[in-house]
């Protein structure tokens, strides 16, 4: 074989080898580029997941009222944020660190699932307790309403019994008399006022001695009284009276007569007679005295 031909063959082989090596280097570089891009994308995904985890811990902390559990969630959130900072400082080409942080993320995910289950259990328990509390509250309010209703019924019944036992003055009349004890036709001739009324029959009233007070009100609304210190108790106040009389009440109807000696000047107009007993107004009547 000629020397020139041999050199050509060797040259061709060397060229082919060079092309092959160049191709292999190109392919390897391309593969490295794709791997680096893949690591970069994986790192971005991890950063997003860590960020989401940190936000989820914020939501979880807002959903719990248990201080101890909230503190544990806070610790896990801080751990998540610390690992996120580590991930951000790692280069995309550091496959070992990225793989470690990916494993850490898997562990964090398991821990979070445990906390979510625990919070769900607590929420279910809290809801059950809330229902129970609502039921107990409703029963208490119902019982309170019943007690209140019974109290009102008792008050009404007591009031009815009290009213039923109250004395009643009927047929109240006022007779003006002159100095001879006859009916006075003119107001200037009146020397005495005779007042009569009946205490009605009432078997529910307490029998025994009763004090009856009679008030005579003049047309100017002034009360006829001998002494302004002559008063009796009525509805938390003291009222002056004109006449006081003691009677022995037996429960049967009883006629009562009282007198007022006129020592003052009377004038024509409408006079009112009010009868009181046992702290109650038991009857009243209005009468006209003429000139």
C-alpha positions in Angstrom: 0.0 0.0 0.0 1.3 3.3 -0.9 2.3 5.6 1.8 0.0 8.4 0.7 -3.0 6.1 0.8 -2.2 5.0 4.3 -1.9 8.6 5.5 -5.3 9.3 4.0 -6.9 6.4 5.8 -5.4 7.3 9.1 -6.6 10.9 8.6 -10.1 9.8 7.9 -10.2 7.6 11.0 -8.9 10.5 13.1 -11.5 12.8 11.7 -14.2 10.3 12.4 -13.0 9.8 15.9 -13.0 13.6 16.4 -16.5 13.9 15.1 -17.7 11.1 17.4 -16.0 12.6 20.5 -17.4 16.0 19.6 -20.9 14.5 19.3 -20.6 12.7 22.6 -19.4 15.8 24.3 -22.3 17.7 22.8 -24.8 15.1 23.9 -23.3 15.0 27.4 -23.5 18.8 27.7 -27.1 18.7 26.5 -28.0 16.1 29.0 -26.3 18.1 31.8 -28.2 21.2 30.7 -31.5 19.2 30.8 -30.7 17.8 34.2 -29.8 21.2 35.6 -33.1 22.6 34.2 -34.9 19.6 35.8 -33.3 20.3 39.2 -34.2 24.0 38.9 -37.8 23.2 38.2 -37.8 20.7 41.0 -36.4 23.3 43.4 -39.1 25.8 42.3 -41.7 23.2 43.0 -40.2 22.5 46.4 -40.2 26.2 47.2 -43.8 26.6 46.3 -44.7 23.6 48.4 -42.8 24.9 51.4 -44.5 28.3 51.0 -47.9 26.6 50.8 -47.2 24.6 53.9 -46.3 27.8 55.8 -49.5 29.4 54.8 -51.5 26.3 55.7 -50.1 26.5 59.2 -51.4 30.1 59.5 -54.9 28.8 58.6 -54.6 25.9 61.0 -53.6 28.1 63.9 -56.7 30.3 63.3 -58.9 27.2 63.5 -57.8 26.0 66.9 -58.6 27.4 70.4 -56.2 25.0 72.2 -53.2 27.0 73.3 -50.9 24.0 73.5 -51.8 22.8 70.0 -51.4 26.3 68.6 -47.9 26.5 70.1 -47.0 23.2 68.4 -48.3 24.5 65.1 -46.2 27.6 65.5 -43.1 25.5 66.0 -43.8 23.4 62.9 -44.4 26.6 60.9 -41.1 28.0 62.0 -39.4 24.8 61.0 -41.0 25.0 57.6 -39.9 28.5 57.1 -36.3 27.6 58.2 -36.2 24.8 55.6 -37.6 27.1 53.0 -34.7 29.5 53.6 -32.2 26.6 53.3 -33.8 25.6 50.0 -33.6 29.1 48.6 -29.9 29.2 49.4 -29.1 25.8 47.8 -27.9 25.8 44.2 -30.1 24.0 41.6 -27.1 21.7 40.8 -26.9 20.5 44.4 -28.9 17.3 43.9 -28.0 15.9 47.4 -29.4 18.9 49.3 -32.5 19.2 47.1 -33.1 15.5 47.7 -32.7 15.9 51.5 -35.0 18.9 51.6 -37.5 16.9 49.5 -37.4 14.2 52.1 -37.9 16.8 54.8 -40.9 18.0 53.0 -42.4 14.5 52.9 -41.9 14.3 56.7 -43.5 17.7 57.2 -46.5 16.5 55.1 -47.0 13.5 57.4 -46.7 15.8 60.5 -49.3 18.2 59.0 -51.7 15.3 58.2 -51.5 14.3 61.9 -52.2 17.8 63.1 -55.2 18.1 60.6 -56.7 14.9 61.9 -56.2 16.0 65.5 -57.8 19.4 64.8 -60.7 17.6 63.0 -61.2 15.4 66.1 -61.1 18.4 68.4 -63.5 20.3 66.2 -65.9 17.4 66.1 -65.6 17.1 69.9 -66.1 20.9 70.2 -69.2 20.7 68.0 -70.6 17.9 70.0 -69.9 19.8 73.2 -71.6 22.9 71.6 -74.7 20.8 70.8 -74.7 19.4 74.3 -74.3 22.8 75.8 -77.1 24.1 73.6 -79.4 21.2 74.7 -78.6 21.8 78.3 -79.1 25.6 77.9 -82.5 25.0 76.2 -83.6 22.6 79.0 -82.5 25.2 81.6 -84.3 28.0 79.8 -87.4 25.8 79.4 -87.2 25.0 83.1 -86.8 28.7 83.9 -89.8 29.5 81.7 -91.8 26.9 83.5 -90.7 28.2 86.9 -91.5 31.8 85.7 -94.8 30.7 84.5 -95.6 28.9 87.7 -94.4 31.9 89.6 -96.7 34.1 87.6 -99.6 31.7 88.0 -98.9 31.7 91.8 -98.8 35.5 91.8 -102.0 35.6 89.9 -103.6 33.0 92.2 -102.3 34.8 95.3 -103.7 38.1 93.9 -107.0 36.4 93.2 -107.1 34.9 96.6 -106.2 38.3 98.1 -108.9 40.1 96.1 -111.4 37.4 97.0 -110.6 37.9 100.7 -110.8 41.7 100.5 -113.7 43.4 102.2 -116.2 45.2 100.2 -118.2 48.3 101.3 -121.6 48.7 99.5 -124.6 51.0 99.7 -122.6 54.0 100.9 -124.7 57.0 101.7 -124.1 60.4 103.2 -126.8 62.2 105.2 -126.4 65.8 106.2 -128.2 66.6 109.5 -129.2 69.8 111.2 -128.9 70.5 114.9 -132.2 68.7 115.5 -130.9 65.5 113.8 -133.2 66.0 110.8 -132.1 66.2 107.2 -130.4 69.6 106.5 -131.8 71.1 103.3 -129.1 73.8 103.0 -125.4 73.4 103.5 -125.2 76.3 106.0 -127.6 74.3 108.3 -125.4 71.1 108.4 -124.3 70.3 111.9 -123.4 66.6 111.4 -122.7 64.2 108.6 -124.1 60.7 109.0 -122.4 58.1 106.8 -123.8 54.6 106.4 -122.6 51.6 104.5 -122.6 47.8 104.5 -119.6 45.5 104.8 -120.6 42.7 102.4 -120.6 39.0 103.3 -117.3 37.3 102.5 -116.5 33.8 103.9 -113.0 34.0 102.6 -112.1 37.1 104.5 -110.3 36.8 107.8 -112.8 37.4 110.6 -112.0 39.4 113.7 -111.5 43.0 114.7 -111.2 45.4 111.8 -110.3 49.0 111.7 -112.3 51.0 109.2 -111.1 54.4 108.0 -113.4 56.9 106.3 -112.1 59.9 104.3 -114.5 62.7 103.4 -113.1 64.9 100.6 -114.5 68.4 100.1 -115.1 70.0 96.6 -111.6 71.6 96.8 -110.1 68.1 97.4 -109.2 68.9 101.0 -109.8 66.2 103.5 -112.0 66.8 106.5 -109.9 65.8 109.6 -109.7 66.8 113.2 -105.9 66.4 113.3 -103.4 66.2 110.5 -101.6 63.6 112.4 -104.6 61.2 112.1 -103.3 59.0 109.3 -103.2 55.4 108.1 -101.0 53.4 105.8 -102.1 52.9 102.2 -99.8 51.9 99.3 -96.6 52.8 101.0 -97.7 56.2 102.1 -99.7 57.8 105.0 -103.1 59.2 104.2 -105.1 61.5 106.6 -108.5 60.2 107.6 -111.8 61.8 108.8 -113.2 59.0 110.9 -111.9 55.8 112.4 -114.1 53.0 113.6 -113.5 49.5 115.0 -115.8 46.7 114.1 -116.0 43.0 114.8 -116.3 41.3 111.5 -117.8 37.8 111.4 -117.8 37.2 107.6 -121.5 38.0 107.4 -122.9 41.2 106.0 -122.7 44.0 108.5 -124.1 47.5 108.6 -121.8 50.3 109.7 -122.7 53.9 110.7 -120.2 56.7 111.4 -120.6 60.5 112.2 -118.7 63.6 111.4 -119.4 66.6 113.7 -119.2 69.7 111.5 -117.0 72.4 113.2 -115.8 74.0 110.0 -117.5 75.9 107.2 -118.9 73.7 104.5 -119.9 74.9 101.1 -122.0 73.5 98.3 -120.5 71.1 95.9 -119.5 67.5 95.3 -118.2 65.5 98.4 -116.6 62.1 98.1 -116.6 59.4 100.7 -113.8 56.7 100.6 -113.9 53.7 102.9 -110.6 51.8 103.7 -109.9 48.5 105.6 -106.9 46.2 105.8 -104.9 48.6 103.7 -107.4 48.5 100.8 -109.9 50.9 99.3 -113.1 48.9 99.8 -115.7 51.4 98.6 -116.5 55.0 97.6 -119.4 57.2 96.8 -120.0 60.8 95.7 -122.6 63.1 97.1 -123.9 66.6 96.2 -124.5 69.2 98.9 -126.6 72.2 97.8 -126.8 75.8 99.0 
